Amino acid sequence: MASGALERIRTEVLDLTEAERAELAHGLIASLDEPGESGVEDAWDHEILRRISLIDSGQAKLLDREEFRLKMRTRYMNQQ
């Protein structure tokens, strides 16, 4: 059962804009995560920049949504 404080906060949060609620939700979920390993965030930042570079240079093969959906469906059906 929710406490009075929780109900009060929930009511106030629902009065926020969608963007404000999304930002709050993101922060709350992040607060539940365990502390990350040292260097993991930097490694992901580096990987993201590497992938963007591949896309910008034309070296990456991109899939449109429909092609991706069909590939995933095929992969899923083959695992059955």
N, C-alpha and C positions, 0 to 999 in steps of 0.2 A: 504494500500500500504506500502511495506517495505521501511524503510529509507536506505540511502546509507551505514550507519554504519552496519545495520542489514545484508544487502546483502554482505558486505565485510566480516563480521564475518561468515556468512553462507558458503561463498566460502572457507575461511580458515578452518573451521570445517570439511568440506567435504574432505579436504586433510589429515585429521588425520586417524590413523589406526582405524579399527573397534573397538578394545578394548578401545582406547582413546575416540572415539565418545560415546561408551556405558557409560564410566565413567563420561563423561561430561553430558550426558543426565540424568543419575542418579542424579548427583549433582543439575542440573537445576530443575528437578521434585521435589526433596527433598526441594529445596528452595521455592517452591510454597505451600508446605504443611504448615498447621497451626502448631504452636508450640505444641508439644505433652504434654499430661498431665504428671505431675510428677510421676515417678515410672513406667510408662507404658513400656518403653523400657527395664528396668530391669526385669519386670514381664514376658515379652516375652522371654528374654534371659533365665530366669529360666525355663519357659515352654519348650523351645527348648531343653535345657539340660535334662529335665525330660523325654521328648519323646525319645531322643537319648538313654538314659539309658534304657528305656523300650525295645527299639529295640535291643540294645546290649545284654540285659539279656534274650531275647527271649520271653518276656512277651507280646509284641505287635503283633497283627495279621496284617500282611502286605498283600496288594493286588497287583497283577501284573496289568499292564496297561489295558489289555483286560478285566479282572474281574472288575476293577474300571469303565471302560467305560460302560460295560453292566449294572452295578448298577446305574450309573448316568442316562443312557438312560431309564431304568425302572422307576426310581424316576420321571424323567421328564414326561414320558408318563402317569404316574398315576396322575399327577397334571393337566393334560389337561381336 
